[in-house]
């Protein structure tokens, strides 16, 4: 009877002890893509043009001065990829919270901004409205994580312009400083 009990106990111990390399702490894992979203129902998965989650040190728009804004660039397909979503985080507002997006006006926004560039057609996309939610900021590792949703129009000067693109379920996970 002792042998049977020992055998049963050993069997249970063997079955219950297994090797599991997966971590239960998802906060320490870097996702495969720095930015994801759904653009009109189609999956968008991207990193910056160089294939990682580092902020962009280039900014061609003077209404997003580098001393005031950090650019998070998500380009599907690498350097020559398409489409691209750009998020400009206002440095003074990089903190957990919900931020309403203003319509694109080609002037410096009061807070964060976002836009979509899709070169697969002749349409221009201008941000109409949306929301950025910063869910986590790690000031030690300089990582910012959050979600976004926004809509675009073809003519930013026409208040009744129809929505041309709807971007939902957006996520980002980027290093915002070196």
C-alpha positions in Angstrom: 0.0 0.0 0.0 2.9 2.4 0.8 4.4 1.7 -2.7 1.1 2.4 -4.3 0.6 5.6 -2.4 4.2 6.7 -3.2 3.7 5.8 -6.9 0.5 7.8 -7.0 2.1 10.8 -5.2 5.1 10.7 -7.5 2.8 10.5 -10.5 0.9 13.6 -9.3 4.1 15.4 -8.6 5.5 14.6 -12.0 2.3 15.7 -13.8 2.0 18.9 -11.8 5.6 20.0 -12.3 6.1 21.0 -15.8 8.4 23.4 -17.6 6.7 26.6 -18.6 8.8 29.3 -20.2 6.0 31.7 -20.6 5.9 34.6 -18.2 2.7 35.4 -16.3 3.8 39.1 -16.2 2.7 40.5 -19.5 3.9 44.0 -18.5 7.5 43.1 -19.1 7.0 41.7 -22.6 7.5 43.9 -25.6 4.7 43.3 -28.2 5.6 42.2 -31.7 4.2 45.4 -33.1 4.6 48.9 -31.5 1.3 50.0 -33.1 -1.9 48.1 -34.1 -5.3 49.3 -35.2 -8.2 48.5 -37.4 -8.5 50.8 -40.5 -12.0 50.5 -41.9 -12.1 46.9 -40.5 -8.6 45.9 -42.0 -5.8 44.9 -39.6 -3.0 47.4 -39.3 0.2 46.2 -37.5 3.3 48.3 -37.6 6.6 49.4 -36.0 8.5 52.5 -36.9 10.1 52.5 -40.3 13.2 50.8 -38.9 11.3 47.9 -37.4 11.3 48.8 -33.7 9.3 50.8 -31.1 11.6 53.8 -30.8 10.2 57.3 -31.2 11.0 59.2 -34.4 13.7 61.8 -34.2 12.6 63.4 -37.5 9.7 65.7 -37.9 9.0 67.6 -41.1 6.0 69.5 -39.8 7.0 72.8 -38.1 3.7 72.9 -36.2 5.0 70.0 -34.2 8.2 71.4 -32.8 10.6 68.7 -31.5 11.1 70.5 -28.3 7.4 70.3 -27.6 6.3 67.0 -29.3 7.6 63.5 -29.7 6.5 61.5 -32.8 5.4 57.9 -32.6 5.5 56.6 -36.1 3.8 53.3 -37.1 4.5 52.3 -40.7 3.3 49.0 -42.0 6.0 47.3 -44.1 9.1 49.2 -43.1 10.9 52.1 -44.7 8.9 52.1 -47.9 5.7 50.7 -46.3 2.1 51.9 -46.4 -0.1 52.9 -44.6 1.3 55.0 -41.8 -0.2 56.3 -38.6 1.7 59.1 -36.8 1.0 60.2 -33.2 2.5 63.4 -31.8 2.5 63.4 -28.0 2.9 66.8 -26.4 5.8 66.3 -24.0 4.1 68.3 -21.2 1.1 66.0 -21.5 2.8 62.5 -21.5 0.8 61.2 -18.5 -2.0 58.8 -18.0 -5.3 60.2 -19.2 -7.8 60.6 -22.0 -7.2 63.3 -24.6 -9.7 64.4 -27.2 -8.2 65.0 -30.6 -8.8 68.2 -32.4 -9.5 68.5 -36.2 -6.4 68.9 -38.2 -5.7 72.6 -38.8 -2.0 72.7 -39.8 -1.1 74.7 -36.7 0.3 73.6 -33.3 -2.4 71.7 -31.4 -3.1 72.3 -27.7 -2.4 68.6 -26.9 -1.7 65.3 -28.6 -2.4 64.8 -32.4 -2.7 61.9 -34.8 -2.9 61.4 -38.5 -3.2 58.7 -41.1 -1.3 58.6 -44.4 -2.4 56.0 -47.0 -0.7 56.3 -50.3 -2.7 53.4 -51.9 -5.2 55.9 -53.4 -5.4 59.6 -54.4 -7.4 60.6 -51.3 -6.0 62.7 -48.6 -6.8 61.9 -45.0 -7.2 64.7 -42.5 -8.0 64.0 -38.8 -11.6 65.0 -38.0 -11.9 63.8 -34.4 -10.9 61.0 -32.1 -9.3 60.1 -28.7 -5.9 59.1 -27.4 -5.8 57.3 -24.1 -2.4 57.0 -22.4 -2.7 54.0 -20.1 0.8 53.8 -18.8 4.0 55.9 -18.6 7.2 54.4 -17.3 9.5 57.3 -16.6 12.4 54.9 -15.8 12.3 53.0 -19.2 10.8 56.0 -21.0 7.9 53.8 -22.4 4.4 55.1 -23.1 1.5 52.8 -23.8 -2.0 53.6 -24.8 -5.0 53.3 -27.2 -6.5 55.5 -29.8 -9.4 55.8 -32.2 -10.0 58.5 -34.8 -11.8 59.4 -38.0 -10.6 61.2 -41.1 -12.1 63.4 -43.8 -10.9 64.4 -47.3 -11.4 68.2 -46.7 -10.5 69.6 -43.3 -12.1 73.0 -44.2 -15.5 71.5 -44.9 -17.5 71.0 -41.7 -19.9 68.6 -43.3 -17.3 66.5 -45.2 -18.1 62.8 -45.0 -15.8 60.5 -43.0 -13.4 58.8 -45.3 -11.6 56.5 -42.9 -12.5 55.1 -39.4 -9.6 53.9 -37.3 -10.5 51.8 -34.2 -8.9 49.5 -31.6 -5.6 51.4 -31.9 -2.8 50.5 -29.5 0.7 51.9 -29.1 3.7 50.9 -27.0 6.8 53.1 -27.7 9.9 54.4 -26.2 9.4 58.2 -26.0 12.9 59.3 -25.1 16.4 57.9 -25.2 
